[in-house]
Amino acid sequence: MKNKTRMIITLLSSGLVFAFGVFRILFESLNSTSLFVAYVFAITGFIGVVANGKLLRKSHHN
């Protein structure tokens, strides 16, 4: 698998993790443990989207 394809798949996966975390925070009534997990998903997904977006943009310019 090419490196660019792998970066796109990782970017989409991080976006899905972020979206799932935000969905759980906004639309579900959660107890404290589930709320913590939802925040972890949202934060790590956001970090993944930003990091992989930068890598993809950097590789696109080369």
Distance bins in CASP14 RR format, pairs under 12 A and 6 or more apart:
PFRMAT RR
TARGET T0000
AUTHOR 0000-0000-0000
RMODE 2
METHOD distances of the structure
MODEL  1
1 7 0 0 0 0 0 1 0 0 0 0 0
1 8 0 0 0 0 0 1 0 0 0 0 0
1 9 0 0 0 0 1 0 0 0 0 0 0
1 10 0 0 0 0 0 1 0 0 0 0 0
2 8 0 0 0 0 1 0 0 0 0 0 0
2 9 0 0 0 0 0 1 0 0 0 0 0
2 59 0 0 0 0 0 1 0 0 0 0 0
3 9 0 0 0 0 0 1 0 0 0 0 0
3 10 0 0 0 0 0 1 0 0 0 0 0
3 52 0 0 0 0 0 1 0 0 0 0 0
3 55 0 0 0 0 1 0 0 0 0 0 0
3 56 0 0 0 0 0 1 0 0 0 0 0
3 58 0 0 0 0 0 1 0 0 0 0 0
3 59 1 0 0 1 0 0 0 0 0 0 0
3 60 0 0 0 0 0 1 0 0 0 0 0
3 62 0 0 0 0 0 1 0 0 0 0 0
4 10 0 0 0 0 0 1 0 0 0 0 0
4 11 0 0 0 0 0 1 0 0 0 0 0
4 52 0 0 0 0 0 1 0 0 0 0 0
4 53 0 0 0 0 0 1 0 0 0 0 0
4 55 0 0 0 0 1 0 0 0 0 0 0
4 56 1 0 0 1 0 0 0 0 0 0 0
4 57 0 0 0 0 0 1 0 0 0 0 0
4 58 0 0 0 0 0 1 0 0 0 0 0
4 59 1 0 0 1 0 0 0 0 0 0 0
4 60 0 0 0 0 1 0 0 0 0 0 0
4 62 0 0 0 0 0 1 0 0 0 0 0
5 11 0 0 0 0 0 1 0 0 0 0 0
5 12 0 0 0 0 0 1 0 0 0 0 0
5 56 0 0 0 0 0 1 0 0 0 0 0
5 59 0 0 0 0 0 1 0 0 0 0 0
6 12 0 0 0 0 0 1 0 0 0 0 0
6 13 0 0 0 0 0 1 0 0 0 0 0
6 52 0 0 0 0 1 0 0 0 0 0 0
6 55 0 0 0 0 0 1 0 0 0 0 0
6 56 0 0 0 0 0 1 0 0 0 0 0
6 59 0 0 0 0 0 1 0 0 0 0 0
7 13 0 0 0 0 0 1 0 0 0 0 0
7 14 0 0 0 0 0 1 0 0 0 0 0
7 48 0 0 0 0 0 1 0 0 0 0 0
7 49 0 0 0 0 0 1 0 0 0 0 0
7 51 0 0 0 0 0 1 0 0 0 0 0
7 52 1 0 1 0 0 0 0 0 0 0 0
7 53 1 0 0 1 0 0 0 0 0 0 0
7 54 0 0 0 0 0 1 0 0 0 0 0
7 55 1 0 1 0 0 0 0 0 0 0 0
7 56 1 0 1 0 0 0 0 0 0 0 0
7 57 0 0 0 0 1 0 0 0 0 0 0
7 58 0 0 0 0 1 0 0 0 0 0 0
7 59 1 0 0 1 0 0 0 0 0 0 0
7 60 0 0 0 0 1 0 0 0 0 0 0
8 14 0 0 0 0 0 1 0 0 0 0 0
8 15 0 0 0 0 0 1 0 0 0 0 0
8 52 0 0 0 0 1 0 0 0 0 0 0
8 53 0 0 0 0 1 0 0 0 0 0 0
8 55 0 0 0 0 0 1 0 0 0 0 0
8 56 1 0 0 1 0 0 0 0 0 0 0
8 57 0 0 0 0 0 1 0 0 0 0 0
8 59 0 0 0 0 0 1 0 0 0 0 0
8 60 0 0 0 0 0 1 0 0 0 0 0
9 15 0 0 0 0 0 1 0 0 0 0 0
9 16 0 0 0 0 0 1 0 0 0 0 0
9 52 0 0 0 0 1 0 0 0 0 0 0
9 56 0 0 0 0 0 1 0 0 0 0 0
10 16 0 0 0 0 0 1 0 0 0 0 0
10 17 0 0 0 0 0 1 0 0 0 0 0
10 45 0 0 0 0 0 1 0 0 0 0 0
10 48 1 0 0 1 0 0 0 0 0 0 0
10 49 0 0 0 0 1 0 0 0 0 0 0
10 51 0 0 0 0 1 0 0 0 0 0 0
10 52 1 0 1 0 0 0 0 0 0 0 0
10 53 0 0 0 0 1 0 0 0 0 0 0
10 55 0 0 0 0 1 0 0 0 0 0 0
10 56 0 0 0 0 1 0 0 0 0 0 0
11 17 0 0 0 0 0 1 0 0 0 0 0
11 18 0 0 0 0 0 1 0 0 0 0 0
11 45 0 0 0 0 0 1 0 0 0 0 0
11 48 1 0 0 1 0 0 0 0 0 0 0
11 49 1 0 0 1 0 0 0 0 0 0 0
11 50 0 0 0 0 1 0 0 0 0 0 0
11 51 0 0 0 0 1 0 0 0 0 0 0
11 52 1 0 1 0 0 0 0 0 0 0 0
11 53 1 0 1 0 0 0 0 0 0 0 0
11 54 0 0 0 0 0 1 0 0 0 0 0
11 55 0 0 0 0 1 0 0 0 0 0 0
11 56 1 0 0 1 0 0 0 0 0 0 0
11 57 0 0 0 0 0 1 0 0 0 0 0
11 59 0 0 0 0 0 1 0 0 0 0 0
11 60 0 0 0 0 0 1 0 0 0 0 0
12 18 0 0 0 0 0 1 0 0 0 0 0
12 19 0 0 0 0 0 1 0 0 0 0 0
12 45 0 0 0 0 0 1 0 0 0 0 0
12 48 0 0 0 0 0 1 0 0 0 0 0
12 49 0 0 0 0 1 0 0 0 0 0 0
12 52 0 0 0 0 1 0 0 0 0 0 0
12 53 0 0 0 0 0 1 0 0 0 0 0
12 56 0 0 0 0 0 1 0 0 0 0 0
13 19 0 0 0 0 0 1 0 0 0 0 0
13 20 0 0 0 0 0 1 0 0 0 0 0
13 41 0 0 0 0 0 1 0 0 0 0 0
13 44 0 0 0 0 0 1 0 0 0 0 0
13 45 0 0 0 0 1 0 0 0 0 0 0
13 48 0 0 0 0 1 0 0 0 0 0 0
13 49 0 0 0 0 1 0 0 0 0 0 0
13 52 0 0 0 0 1 0 0 0 0 0 0
14 20 0 0 0 0 0 1 0 0 0 0 0
14 21 0 0 0 0 0 1 0 0 0 0 0
14 41 0 0 0 0 0 1 0 0 0 0 0
14 42 0 0 0 0 0 1 0 0 0 0 0
14 43 0 0 0 0 0 1 0 0 0 0 0
14 44 1 0 0 1 0 0 0 0 0 0 0
14 45 1 0 1 0 0 0 0 0 0 0 0
14 46 0 0 0 0 1 0 0 0 0 0 0
14 47 1 0 0 1 0 0 0 0 0 0 0
14 48 1 1 0 0 0 0 0 0 0 0 0
14 49 1 0 1 0 0 0 0 0 0 0 0
14 50 0 0 0 0 1 0 0 0 0 0 0
14 51 1 0 0 1 0 0 0 0 0 0 0
14 52 1 0 1 0 0 0 0 0 0 0 0
14 53 0 0 0 0 1 0 0 0 0 0 0
14 54 0 0 0 0 0 1 0 0 0 0 0
14 55 0 0 0 0 0 1 0 0 0 0 0
14 56 0 0 0 0 0 1 0 0 0 0 0
15 21 0 0 0 0 1 0 0 0 0 0 0
15 22 0 0 0 0 1 0 0 0 0 0 0
15 23 0 0 0 0 0 1 0 0 0 0 0
15 41 0 0 0 0 0 1 0 0 0 0 0
15 42 0 0 0 0 0 1 0 0 0 0 0
15 44 0 0 0 0 0 1 0 0 0 0 0
15 45 1 0 0 1 0 0 0 0 0 0 0
15 46 0 0 0 0 1 0 0 0 0 0 0
15 47 0 0 0 0 0 1 0 0 0 0 0
15 48 1 0 0 1 0 0 0 0 0 0 0
15 49 1 0 1 0 0 0 0 0 0 0 0
15 50 0 0 0 0 0 1 0 0 0 0 0
15 51 0 0 0 0 0 1 0 0 0 0 0
15 52 0 0 0 0 1 0 0 0 0 0 0
15 53 0 0 0 0 0 1 0 0 0 0 0
16 22 0 0 0 0 0 1 0 0 0 0 0
16 23 0 0 0 0 0 1 0 0 0 0 0
16 41 0 0 0 0 1 0 0 0 0 0 0
16 42 0 0 0 0 0 1 0 0 0 0 0
16 44 0 0 0 0 0 1 0 0 0 0 0
16 45 0 0 0 0 1 0 0 0 0 0 0
16 48 0 0 0 0 0 1 0 0 0 0 0
16 49 0 0 0 0 1 0 0 0 0 0 0
17 23 0 0 0 0 0 1 0 0 0 0 0
17 24 0 0 0 0 0 1 0 0 0 0 0
17 37 0 0 0 0 0 1 0 0 0 0 0
17 38 0 0 0 0 0 1 0 0 0 0 0
17 40 0 0 0 0 1 0 0 0 0 0 0
17 41 1 0 1 0 0 0 0 0 0 0 0
17 42 0 0 0 0 1 0 0 0 0 0 0
17 43 0 0 0 0 1 0 0 0 0 0 0
17 44 1 0 0 1 0 0 0 0 0 0 0
17 45 1 0 1 0 0 0 0 0 0 0 0
17 46 0 0 0 0 1 0 0 0 0 0 0
17 47 0 0 0 0 1 0 0 0 0 0 0
17 48 0 0 0 0 1 0 0 0 0 0 0
17 49 0 0 0 0 1 0 0 0 0 0 0
17 52 0 0 0 0 0 1 0 0 0 0 0
18 24 0 0 0 0 0 1 0 0 0 0 0
18 25 0 0 0 0 0 1 0 0 0 0 0
18 38 0 0 0 0 0 1 0 0 0 0 0
18 39 0 0 0 0 0 1 0 0 0 0 0
18 40 0 0 0 0 0 1 0 0 0 0 0
18 41 1 0 0 1 0 0 0 0 0 0 0
18 42 1 0 1 0 0 0 0 0 0 0 0
18 43 0 0 0 0 1 0 0 0 0 0 0
18 44 0 0 0 0 1 0 0 0 0 0 0
18 45 1 1 0 0 0 0 0 0 0 0 0
18 46 1 0 1 0 0 0 0 0 0 0 0
18 47 0 0 0 0 1 0 0 0 0 0 0
18 48 1 0 0 1 0 0 0 0 0 0 0
18 49 1 0 1 0 0 0 0 0 0 0 0
18 50 0 0 0 0 1 0 0 0 0 0 0
18 51 0 0 0 0 0 1 0 0 0 0 0
18 52 0 0 0 0 0 1 0 0 0 0 0
19 25 0 0 0 0 0 1 0 0 0 0 0
19 26 0 0 0 0 0 1 0 0 0 0 0
19 27 0 0 0 0 0 1 0 0 0 0 0
19 38 0 0 0 0 0 1 0 0 0 0 0
19 41 0 0 0 0 1 0 0 0 0 0 0
19 42 0 0 0 0 1 0 0 0 0 0 0
19 45 0 0 0 0 1 0 0 0 0 0 0
19 46 0 0 0 0 0 1 0 0 0 0 0
19 49 0 0 0 0 1 0 0 0 0 0 0
20 26 0 0 0 0 0 1 0 0 0 0 0
20 27 0 0 0 0 0 1 0 0 0 0 0
20 28 0 0 0 0 0 1 0 0 0 0 0
20 37 0 0 0 0 0 1 0 0 0 0 0
20 38 0 0 0 0 1 0 0 0 0 0 0
20 39 0 0 0 0 0 1 0 0 0 0 0
20 40 0 0 0 0 0 1 0 0 0 0 0
20 41 1 0 1 0 0 0 0 0 0 0 0
20 42 0 0 0 0 1 0 0 0 0 0 0
20 44 0 0 0 0 0 1 0 0 0 0 0
20 45 0 0 0 0 1 0 0 0 0 0 0
20 46 0 0 0 0 0 1 0 0 0 0 0
21 27 0 0 0 0 0 1 0 0 0 0 0
21 28 0 0 0 0 1 0 0 0 0 0 0
21 30 0 0 0 0 0 1 0 0 0 0 0
21 34 0 0 0 0 0 1 0 0 0 0 0
21 35 0 0 0 0 0 1 0 0 0 0 0
21 36 0 0 0 0 0 1 0 0 0 0 0
21 37 0 0 0 0 1 0 0 0 0 0 0
21 38 1 0 1 0 0 0 0 0 0 0 0
21 39 1 0 0 1 0 0 0 0 0 0 0
21 40 0 0 0 0 1 0 0 0 0 0 0
21 41 1 1 0 0 0 0 0 0 0 0 0
21 42 1 0 1 0 0 0 0 0 0 0 0
21 43 0 0 0 0 1 0 0 0 0 0 0
21 44 0 0 0 0 1 0 0 0 0 0 0
21 45 1 0 0 1 0 0 0 0 0 0 0
21 46 0 0 0 0 1 0 0 0 0 0 0
22 28 0 0 0 0 0 1 0 0 0 0 0
22 38 0 0 0 0 1 0 0 0 0 0 0
22 39 0 0 0 0 1 0 0 0 0 0 0
22 41 0 0 0 0 1 0 0 0 0 0 0
22 42 1 0 1 0 0 0 0 0 0 0 0
22 43 0 0 0 0 0 1 0 0 0 0 0
22 45 0 0 0 0 1 0 0 0 0 0 0
22 46 0 0 0 0 1 0 0 0 0 0 0
22 49 0 0 0 0 0 1 0 0 0 0 0
23 30 0 0 0 0 0 1 0 0 0 0 0
23 38 0 0 0 0 1 0 0 0 0 0 0
23 41 0 0 0 0 1 0 0 0 0 0 0
23 42 0 0 0 0 1 0 0 0 0 0 0
24 30 1 0 0 1 0 0 0 0 0 0 0
24 31 0 0 0 0 0 1 0 0 0 0 0
24 33 0 0 0 0 0 1 0 0 0 0 0
24 34 1 0 0 1 0 0 0 0 0 0 0
24 35 0 0 0 0 1 0 0 0 0 0 0
24 36 0 0 0 0 0 1 0 0 0 0 0
24 37 1 0 0 1 0 0 0 0 0 0 0
24 38 1 1 0 0 0 0 0 0 0 0 0
24 39 0 0 0 0 1 0 0 0 0 0 0
24 40 0 0 0 0 0 1 0 0 0 0 0
24 41 1 0 0 1 0 0 0 0 0 0 0
24 42 0 0 0 0 1 0 0 0 0 0 0
25 34 0 0 0 0 1 0 0 0 0 0 0
25 35 1 0 0 1 0 0 0 0 0 0 0
25 36 0 0 0 0 0 1 0 0 0 0 0
25 37 0 0 0 0 0 1 0 0 0 0 0
25 38 1 0 1 0 0 0 0 0 0 0 0
25 39 1 0 0 1 0 0 0 0 0 0 0
25 40 0 0 0 0 0 1 0 0 0 0 0
25 41 0 0 0 0 1 0 0 0 0 0 0
25 42 1 0 0 1 0 0 0 0 0 0 0
25 43 0 0 0 0 0 1 0 0 0 0 0
26 35 0 0 0 0 0 1 0 0 0 0 0
26 38 0 0 0 0 1 0 0 0 0 0 0
26 39 0 0 0 0 0 1 0 0 0 0 0
26 42 0 0 0 0 1 0 0 0 0 0 0
27 38 0 0 0 0 0 1 0 0 0 0 0
28 34 1 0 0 1 0 0 0 0 0 0 0
28 35 0 0 0 0 1 0 0 0 0 0 0
28 37 0 0 0 0 0 1 0 0 0 0 0
28 38 1 0 0 1 0 0 0 0 0 0 0
29 35 0 0 0 0 1 0 0 0 0 0 0
29 38 0 0 0 0 0 1 0 0 0 0 0
30 36 0 0 0 0 1 0 0 0 0 0 0
30 37 0 0 0 0 1 0 0 0 0 0 0
30 38 1 0 0 1 0 0 0 0 0 0 0
30 39 0 0 0 0 1 0 0 0 0 0 0
30 41 0 0 0 0 0 1 0 0 0 0 0
31 37 0 0 0 0 0 1 0 0 0 0 0
31 38 0 0 0 0 0 1 0 0 0 0 0
32 38 0 0 0 0 0 1 0 0 0 0 0
32 39 0 0 0 0 0 1 0 0 0 0 0
33 39 0 0 0 0 0 1 0 0 0 0 0
33 40 0 0 0 0 0 1 0 0 0 0 0
34 40 0 0 0 0 0 1 0 0 0 0 0
34 41 0 0 0 0 0 1 0 0 0 0 0
35 41 0 0 0 0 0 1 0 0 0 0 0
35 42 0 0 0 0 0 1 0 0 0 0 0
36 42 0 0 0 0 0 1 0 0 0 0 0
36 43 0 0 0 0 0 1 0 0 0 0 0
37 43 0 0 0 0 0 1 0 0 0 0 0
37 44 0 0 0 0 0 1 0 0 0 0 0
38 44 0 0 0 0 0 1 0 0 0 0 0
38 45 0 0 0 0 0 1 0 0 0 0 0
39 45 0 0 0 0 0 1 0 0 0 0 0
39 46 0 0 0 0 0 1 0 0 0 0 0
40 46 0 0 0 0 0 1 0 0 0 0 0
40 47 0 0 0 0 0 1 0 0 0 0 0
41 47 0 0 0 0 0 1 0 0 0 0 0
41 48 0 0 0 0 0 1 0 0 0 0 0
42 48 0 0 0 0 0 1 0 0 0 0 0
42 49 0 0 0 0 0 1 0 0 0 0 0
43 49 0 0 0 0 0 1 0 0 0 0 0
43 50 0 0 0 0 0 1 0 0 0 0 0
44 50 0 0 0 0 0 1 0 0 0 0 0
44 51 0 0 0 0 0 1 0 0 0 0 0
45 51 0 0 0 0 1 0 0 0 0 0 0
45 52 0 0 0 0 1 0 0 0 0 0 0
45 53 0 0 0 0 0 1 0 0 0 0 0
46 52 0 0 0 0 0 1 0 0 0 0 0
46 53 0 0 0 0 0 1 0 0 0 0 0
47 53 0 0 0 0 0 1 0 0 0 0 0
47 54 0 0 0 0 0 1 0 0 0 0 0
48 54 0 0 0 0 1 0 0 0 0 0 0
48 55 0 0 0 0 1 0 0 0 0 0 0
48 56 0 0 0 0 0 1 0 0 0 0 0
49 55 0 0 0 0 0 1 0 0 0 0 0
49 56 0 0 0 0 0 1 0 0 0 0 0
50 56 0 0 0 0 0 1 0 0 0 0 0
50 57 0 0 0 0 0 1 0 0 0 0 0
51 57 0 0 0 0 0 1 0 0 0 0 0
51 58 0 0 0 0 0 1 0 0 0 0 0
52 58 0 0 0 0 0 1 0 0 0 0 0
52 59 0 0 0 0 0 1 0 0 0 0 0
53 59 0 0 0 0 1 0 0 0 0 0 0
53 60 0 0 0 0 1 0 0 0 0 0 0
54 60 0 0 0 0 0 1 0 0 0 0 0
54 61 0 0 0 0 0 1 0 0 0 0 0
55 61 0 0 0 0 0 1 0 0 0 0 0
55 62 0 0 0 0 0 1 0 0 0 0 0
56 62 0 0 0 0 0 1 0 0 0 0 0
END
